[in-house]
Amino acid sequence: MAIFSPPIRYTDGNRGGRQAAFTLLEVLIAMAVAAILFLSVSSICSQQLRTQSSLIRKSAADQLAWNLLEMYHLQGMPTEPLQLEGKKTLGGFDFNWRQQIERQADSGEWHLTLWITEHGESLIRQDWLWFPKGK
């Protein structure tokens, strides 16, 4: 009595006893499907990297806006209309910023507008209103 049985040989009846194998057409179709899947995944990853880079850049611009506002918190708000602009590097990004401070004649409140751009692209525009102390 044999402990091991002989290996089973699978054959395709239409091929005259030859072993079944993939045809060239089947291999080409499988490669095409794999290529399409690879391109789809690489496209998704590329879009994710662009989105992440944009969020990091906008987060750095937002941090710059808060830093500029914090300057007034520490030094006190201006009492005269003012227009300032400058350049600042933050988080590896080169930003241009511009502030305009003016007093609203009818209400007495002050209005600060801040613009932050990078390479001509507007990233942030923020507006703040405040009343001088004692109002």
Steps between C-alpha positions, in 0.01 A plus 500: 500500500643831392511783751520775237286511192659608172469871410182593324546645155225733392441509131273688269306271273523744207881515504579137445630415846718810558503676837261793531671841496413864453486618144688808386171687470407422860841619622469825302152565639623437856791741445264765361271468804801523734626811316160670528486425872855630548420825317185548707684451828789727395252771395328483839835519683612795288177689572540425871853647500383817322214542748731448796751753366222756447371449854848543647549821300164643605564401860832690493322803348237485774773483764659810348165681519466419869861604564433839341183545705682396817740789439210742562394306806847545649568857383148637510269586217591801286318828550562633148417353158784284384611300198786251532647233276789261510644160424534209738629145467314252716502122476720516192252716310565860389193713569419861417261670740317831507292661775265790482360657814235770481236652721136484398372858528136411570548238775839588646618144467834408351532264208815293431529311173786257447598344168755221468623383159763262370639538148205723409239248619268635768492260794333693780294810546388563855302789643484605864288769663558653840396794711757703690493448877246716679227468234 
